[in-house]
Amino acid sequence: MGNLFCCIQVDQSTVAIKETFGKFEEVLEPGCHCLPWFLGSQLAGQLSLRVQQLDVRCETKTKDDVFVNVVASIQYRALAERANDAFYKLSNTRGQIQAYVFDVIRASVPKLKLDDAFEQKNEIAKAVEEELEKAMSNYGYEIVQTLIVDIEPDEHVKRAMNEINAAQRLRMAANEKAEAEKILQIKRAEGEAEAKYLSGLGIARQRQAIVEGLRDSVLGFAVNVPGTTAKDVMDMVLVTQYFDTMKEIGASAKSSAVFIPHGPGAVRDIASQIREGLLQASSVP
């Protein structure tokens, strides 16, 4: 109906290309326009000014001979002030962009190892965007954004990478566990050393108290019982200690201590042996 009355409508975010007898005349902005077809005017086509997206999947090889699929997402749009170039100069815009993406990716990724390719995704995207911007600006297109959305190595390579990562984490966990056990052993040894030190102090103080008690007993007995010597007092103390010890052993049902030789007369022999040992030690120069 619009063609009948020589009127056409151009939608928002769209421009139309007007030709007169097959020759470009002007770019029609959004709105209603008069197009007298009987004077040779016609609508050659319309061009969208909206941002469009093209996803490109490119297979290439890294420096360490790993084949990967690089997925790039290209966002582009036609420039309204250069709509005639965008309409006439390119017949297959998406194919042209895809060709440039292939060229840049296959020139950049083979210079990088697989791990470096993952780390330098932004650099690859920047190189693709710069090349596309330089090429597509001549055809009236603007590159809005270029993203490397994914780098997909072969499934076997991904499995191997996961196994390597798992092995590294297990090694780190083993090192941490060994370090923790080492600290526990050091702390345990320090605790045992401290306990033995304190035990030694206790035994030394106990023995010192026993010696002081025996000394006081000998002196008190000699004063209160005239005619006794220190030897007689020590013999009596040893016998008393002997019977006290036997009493304690007999009171315990699970005791495994045994005195050899056994008998009250053995106490005098033990005392004699102790005295002889002390005398021999004192006689040695």
RATA-V437896 format. One record per pair of residues at least 24 apart in sequence whose C-alpha atoms are under 10 Angstrom apart, sorted by the first residue. I is the first residue (numbers start at 1). GAP is how many residues later the second one is. D is the distance in whole Angstrom. If there is no record, write none. Layout:
((I | GAP | D) (I | GAP | D))
This chain:
((2 | 30 | 10) (2 | 31 | 10) (2 | 32 | 9) (2 | 33 | 9) (3 | 31 | 9) (3 | 32 | 8) (3 | 33 | 8) (3 | 34 | 8) (3 | 39 | 10) (4 | 31 | 10) (4 | 32 | 9) (4 | 33 | 9) (5 | 29 | 8) (5 | 30 | 9) (5 | 31 | 8) (5 | 32 | 9) (6 | 27 | 8) (6 | 28 | 6) (6 | 29 | 5) (6 | 30 | 5) (6 | 31 | 6) (6 | 32 | 9) (6 | 35 | 9) (6 | 36 | 10) (7 | 25 | 7) (7 | 26 | 6) (7 | 27 | 4) (7 | 28 | 6) (7 | 29 | 8) (7 | 30 | 9) (8 | 24 | 6) (8 | 25 | 5) (8 | 26 | 6) (8 | 27 | 7) (8 | 28 | 10) (8 | 35 | 9) (9 | 24 | 6) (9 | 25 | 9) (10 | 36 | 8) (10 | 37 | 10) (11 | 35 | 9) (11 | 37 | 9) (12 | 36 | 9) (12 | 37 | 9) (12 | 38 | 10) (13 | 34 | 9) (13 | 35 | 6) (13 | 36 | 5) (13 | 37 | 6) (13 | 38 | 10) (13 | 67 | 9) (14 | 32 | 7) (14 | 33 | 6) (14 | 34 | 4) (14 | 35 | 5) (14 | 36 | 8) (14 | 64 | 10) (14 | 66 | 9) (14 | 69 | 10) (15 | 30 | 9) (15 | 31 | 6) (15 | 32 | 5) (15 | 33 | 7) (15 | 34 | 7) (15 | 63 | 10) (15 | 65 | 7) (15 | 68 | 8) (15 | 69 | 10) (16 | 27 | 7) (16 | 28 | 8) (16 | 29 | 6) (16 | 30 | 4) (16 | 31 | 6) (16 | 32 | 9) (16 | 67 | 9) (16 | 68 | 9) (16 | 71 | 10) (17 | 25 | 9) (17 | 26 | 6) (17 | 27 | 5) (17 | 28 | 6) (17 | 29 | 6) (17 | 30 | 8) (17 | 66 | 8) (17 | 67 | 7) (17 | 70 | 8) (17 | 71 | 10) (18 | 24 | 6) (18 | 25 | 5) (18 | 26 | 6) (18 | 27 | 8) (18 | 28 | 9) (18 | 66 | 10) (19 | 24 | 6) (19 | 25 | 6) (19 | 26 | 9) (20 | 24 | 9) (24 | 60 | 8) (24 | 64 | 9) (25 | 59 | 10) (26 | 57 | 10) (26 | 58 | 8) (27 | 53 | 9) (27 | 54 | 9) (27 | 55 | 9) (27 | 56 | 7) (27 | 57 | 7) (28 | 52 | 10) (28 | 55 | 10) (29 | 51 | 9) (44 | 43 | 9) (45 | 42 | 8) (46 | 37 | 10) (46 | 41 | 8) (47 | 30 | 10) (47 | 31 | 8) (47 | 32 | 10) (47 | 33 | 9) (47 | 36 | 7) (47 | 37 | 9) (47 | 39 | 8) (47 | 40 | 7) (48 | 29 | 8) (48 | 30 | 7) (48 | 31 | 9) (48 | 32 | 9) (48 | 35 | 9) (49 | 27 | 9) (49 | 28 | 6) (49 | 29 | 5) (49 | 30 | 7) (49 | 31 | 7) (49 | 34 | 9) (49 | 92 | 10) (50 | 26 | 8) (50 | 27 | 6) (50 | 28 | 8) (50 | 29 | 10) (51 | 24 | 6) (51 | 25 | 5) (51 | 26 | 5) (51 | 27 | 8) (51 | 91 | 9) (51 | 92 | 9) (51 | 93 | 8) (51 | 94 | 10) (52 | 24 | 5) (52 | 25 | 6) (52 | 26 | 9) (52 | 42 | 10) (52 | 91 | 10) (52 | 92 | 9) (53 | 24 | 9) (53 | 41 | 9) (53 | 91 | 10) (53 | 92 | 9) (53 | 93 | 10) (54 | 40 | 7) (54 | 41 | 10) (54 | 43 | 8) (54 | 44 | 8) (54 | 92 | 10) (55 | 39 | 10) (55 | 43 | 9) (55 | 91 | 10) (55 | 92 | 9) (55 | 93 | 10) (55 | 94 | 9) (56 | 38 | 10) (56 | 41 | 9) (56 | 42 | 6) (56 | 43 | 10) (56 | 45 | 8) (56 | 46 | 8) (56 | 92 | 10) (57 | 41 | 9) (57 | 44 | 9) (57 | 45 | 9) (57 | 91 | 10) (57 | 93 | 9) (57 | 94 | 10) (57 | 95 | 10) (58 | 40 | 9) (58 | 43 | 8) (58 | 44 | 6) (58 | 45 | 10) (58 | 47 | 8) (58 | 48 | 8) (58 | 93 | 10) (59 | 43 | 9) (59 | 46 | 9) (59 | 47 | 8) (59 | 92 | 10) (59 | 93 | 9) (59 | 94 | 9) (60 | 42 | 9) (60 | 45 | 8) (60 | 46 | 6) (60 | 47 | 9) (60 | 48 | 10) (60 | 49 | 7) (60 | 50 | 7) (60 | 93 | 10) (61 | 44 | 10) (61 | 45 | 8) (61 | 48 | 7) (61 | 49 | 6) (61 | 50 | 9) (61 | 51 | 9) (61 | 52 | 9) (61 | 53 | 9) (61 | 92 | 9) (62 | 44 | 9) (62 | 46 | 9) (62 | 47 | 6) (62 | 48 | 4) (62 | 49 | 7) (62 | 50 | 6) (62 | 51 | 5) (62 | 52 | 6) (62 | 53 | 10) (62 | 54 | 9) (62 | 55 | 8) (62 | 91 | 10) (63 | 46 | 8) (63 | 47 | 5) (63 | 48 | 5) (63 | 49 | 5) (63 | 50 | 5) (63 | 51 | 7) (63 | 53 | 10) (63 | 54 | 9) (64 | 46 | 8) (64 | 47 | 9) (64 | 48 | 8) (64 | 49 | 5) (64 | 50 | 7) (64 | 51 | 10) (65 | 45 | 8) (65 | 48 | 8) (65 | 49 | 9) (66 | 44 | 9) (66 | 47 | 8) (66 | 48 | 7) (66 | 87 | 7) (66 | 88 | 8) (66 | 91 | 8) (67 | 43 | 10) (67 | 47 | 9) (67 | 85 | 9) (67 | 86 | 6) (67 | 87 | 7) (67 | 90 | 9) (68 | 41 | 9) (68 | 46 | 9) (68 | 49 | 10) (68 | 82 | 10) (68 | 83 | 6) (68 | 84 | 5) (68 | 85 | 4) (68 | 86 | 6) (68 | 87 | 10) (68 | 89 | 10) (69 | 81 | 8) (69 | 82 | 6) (69 | 83 | 5) (69 | 84 | 6) (69 | 85 | 8) (70 | 32 | 10) (70 | 35 | 8) (70 | 36 | 10) (70 | 39 | 9) (70 | 47 | 10) (70 | 51 | 10) (70 | 78 | 7) (70 | 79 | 8) (70 | 80 | 6) (70 | 81 | 5) (70 | 82 | 6) (70 | 83 | 9) (71 | 34 | 10) (71 | 76 | 9) (71 | 77 | 6) (71 | 78 | 6) (71 | 79 | 5) (71 | 80 | 6) (71 | 81 | 8) (72 | 26 | 10) (72 | 29 | 8) (72 | 30 | 10) (72 | 33 | 9) (72 | 52 | 10) (72 | 53 | 8) (72 | 56 | 9) (72 | 74 | 7) (72 | 75 | 6) (72 | 76 | 4) (72 | 77 | 6) (72 | 78 | 7) (72 | 79 | 9) (73 | 28 | 10) (73 | 52 | 9) (73 | 72 | 8) (73 | 73 | 6) (73 | 74 | 5) (73 | 75 | 6) (73 | 76 | 7) (73 | 77 | 9) (74 | 24 | 9) (74 | 27 | 9) (74 | 51 | 9) (74 | 54 | 9) (74 | 55 | 8) (74 | 58 | 9) (74 | 69 | 7) (74 | 70 | 8) (74 | 71 | 6) (74 | 72 | 5) (74 | 73 | 7) (74 | 74 | 9) (75 | 54 | 10) (75 | 67 | 9) (75 | 68 | 6) (75 | 69 | 5) (75 | 70 | 5) (75 | 71 | 6) (75 | 72 | 9) (76 | 56 | 10) (76 | 57 | 10) (76 | 60 | 9) (76 | 65 | 7) (76 | 66 | 6) (76 | 67 | 4) (76 | 68 | 5) (76 | 69 | 7) (76 | 70 | 9) (77 | 63 | 9) (77 | 64 | 6) (77 | 65 | 5) (77 | 66 | 7) (77 | 67 | 7) (78 | 58 | 10) (78 | 59 | 9) (78 | 61 | 9) (78 | 62 | 6) (78 | 63 | 4) (78 | 64 | 6) (78 | 65 | 9) (79 | 58 | 9) (79 | 60 | 9) (79 | 61 | 6) (79 | 62 | 6) (79 | 63 | 7) (80 | 60 | 8) (80 | 61 | 9) (81 | 59 | 8) (82 | 55 | 9) (82 | 56 | 9) (82 | 57 | 8) (82 | 58 | 5) (82 | 59 | 8) (83 | 56 | 9) (83 | 57 | 6) (83 | 58 | 9) (84 | 55 | 9) (84 | 56 | 8) (85 | 52 | 10) (85 | 53 | 8) (85 | 54 | 5) (85 | 55 | 5) (85 | 56 | 9) (86 | 50 | 9) (86 | 51 | 9) (86 | 52 | 9) (86 | 53 | 5) (86 | 54 | 5) (86 | 55 | 6) (87 | 52 | 9) (87 | 53 | 8) (88 | 51 | 9) (88 | 52 | 10) (89 | 49 | 9) (89 | 50 | 6) (89 | 51 | 9) (90 | 46 | 10) (90 | 49 | 7) (90 | 50 | 9) (93 | 43 | 9) (93 | 46 | 9) (93 | 48 | 9) (96 | 36 | 10) (96 | 39 | 10) (96 | 40 | 9) (97 | 35 | 7) (97 | 38 | 9) (97 | 39 | 8) (97 | 46 | 10) (98 | 34 | 10) (99 | 33 | 10) (100 | 28 | 8) (100 | 29 | 10) (100 | 31 | 7) (100 | 32 | 7) (100 | 35 | 8) (100 | 36 | 10) (101 | 24 | 10) (101 | 26 | 10) (101 | 27 | 6) (101 | 28 | 9) (101 | 30 | 8) (101 | 31 | 8) (101 | 45 | 10) (102 | 26 | 9) (103 | 25 | 9) (103 | 28 | 9) (104 | 24 | 6) (104 | 25 | 9) (104 | 26 | 10) (104 | 27 | 7) (104 | 28 | 9) (105 | 43 | 10) (114 | 37 | 9) (114 | 39 | 8) (115 | 46 | 10) (117 | 34 | 8) (118 | 30 | 10) (118 | 32 | 9) (118 | 33 | 7) (118 | 34 | 10) (120 | 28 | 10) (121 | 26 | 8) (121 | 27 | 6) (121 | 28 | 8) (121 | 29 | 9) (121 | 30 | 9) (122 | 24 | 9) (122 | 25 | 8) (122 | 26 | 7) (122 | 27 | 10) (123 | 25 | 9) (124 | 24 | 7) (125 | 24 | 9) (231 | 40 | 10) (231 | 44 | 10) (234 | 37 | 8) (235 | 32 | 8) (235 | 33 | 7) (235 | 35 | 10) (235 | 36 | 7) (235 | 37 | 9) (236 | 31 | 10) (236 | 32 | 10) (238 | 29 | 7) (238 | 30 | 8) (238 | 32 | 9) (238 | 33 | 8) (239 | 25 | 7) (239 | 26 | 9) (239 | 27 | 10) (239 | 28 | 6) (239 | 29 | 8) (239 | 32 | 10) (240 | 27 | 10) (241 | 26 | 10) (242 | 24 | 10) (242 | 25 | 7))
